[in-house]
Amino acid sequence: MDETSRRQPHGKQIYSHRMSVVEPVFGNIGTNKRLNRFSLRSKTKVQGQWQLYCLVHNVEKLAKYGHLSQ
């Protein structure tokens, strides 16, 4: 999303939603899990490493908040 579309009312709504939904995930993985660079080479291996970090993030969320849905 470019700067101009962020200024539009609908663009502001989309951007603010992203800031509350997507960005905390990247912050958690980057800061708390200390993933500031990938340790593997090749697109396939990097995708696998990224998916593993995302899996850990989601399992932690289930462990912490999973009981709320029951």
Backbone torsions as a table, in degrees:
resi	resn	phi	psi	omega
1	MET	NA	126.3	-178.4
2	ASP	-86.9	172.9	-174.6
3	GLU	-61.5	-37.5	-178.2
4	THR	-65.3	-43.8	-178.2
5	SER	-70.8	-22.9	176.1
6	ARG	-69.9	-22.4	-179.2
7	ARG	-81.3	-19.6	178.9
8	GLN	-73.6	150.4	-178.4
9	PRO	-56.8	-44.9	-179.7
10	HIS	-68.1	-37.2	177.7
11	GLY	-64.6	-38.4	176.8
12	LYS	-62.4	-40.2	-179.7
13	GLN	-65.2	-45.2	179.9
14	ILE	-64.1	-45.2	-177.6
15	TYR	-64.7	-41.4	179.4
16	SER	-67.3	-33.6	177.0
17	HIS	-66.3	-41.3	178.2
18	ARG	-61.4	-41.1	-178.0
19	MET	-64.1	-27.7	-179.0
20	SER	-95.9	-14.7	-176.7
21	VAL	-109.0	-50.7	-171.6
22	VAL	-89.2	-46.8	-172.3
23	GLU	-61.3	-37.2	177.6
24	PRO	-61.3	-30.8	178.2
25	VAL	-65.7	-47.5	178.2
26	PHE	-63.6	-37.4	177.5
27	GLY	-63.9	-43.2	179.2
28	ASN	-63.9	-47.8	-178.2
29	ILE	-67.2	-40.7	-178.0
30	GLY	-74.2	-42.2	-174.6
31	THR	-90.6	-56.1	-175.2
32	ASN	-72.9	-36.2	179.6
33	LYS	-92.4	-6.5	177.2
34	ARG	58.3	41.2	174.8
35	LEU	-95.1	88.3	177.6
36	ASN	-103.5	-8.5	172.0
37	ARG	-161.1	154.2	179.8
38	PHE	-83.2	144.6	-177.0
39	SER	-97.1	-0.3	-179.0
40	LEU	-115.1	165.5	176.8
41	ARG	-118.7	155.0	-178.5
42	SER	90.2	144.6	-175.8
43	LYS	-60.1	-41.5	-178.5
44	THR	-63.4	-43.7	-179.5
45	LYS	-69.0	-39.0	178.3
46	VAL	-65.6	-41.1	176.8
47	GLN	-60.9	-40.3	177.2
48	GLY	-63.8	-41.9	178.7
49	GLN	-65.5	-42.7	178.9
50	TRP	-62.6	-43.5	179.6
51	GLN	-63.6	-35.6	177.2
52	LEU	-64.8	-43.9	177.3
53	TYR	-63.7	-40.0	178.1
54	CYS	-66.0	-38.4	177.1
55	LEU	-61.6	-44.7	178.3
56	VAL	-61.7	-42.5	178.8
57	HIS	-59.5	-46.2	-178.0
58	ASN	-69.5	-36.9	177.5
59	VAL	-65.2	-40.0	176.6
60	GLU	-62.2	-38.8	177.9
61	LYS	-65.5	-41.8	177.8
62	LEU	-63.6	-40.8	-179.8
63	ALA	-64.9	-36.1	-176.5
64	LYS	-84.1	-41.4	-172.0
65	TYR	-115.9	-2.1	-174.9
66	GLY	-61.0	-32.6	-178.8
67	HIS	-69.4	-17.3	-178.6
68	LEU	-70.1	-25.6	-176.7
69	SER	-86.4	-7.0	-176.9
70	GLN	-89.5	NA	NA
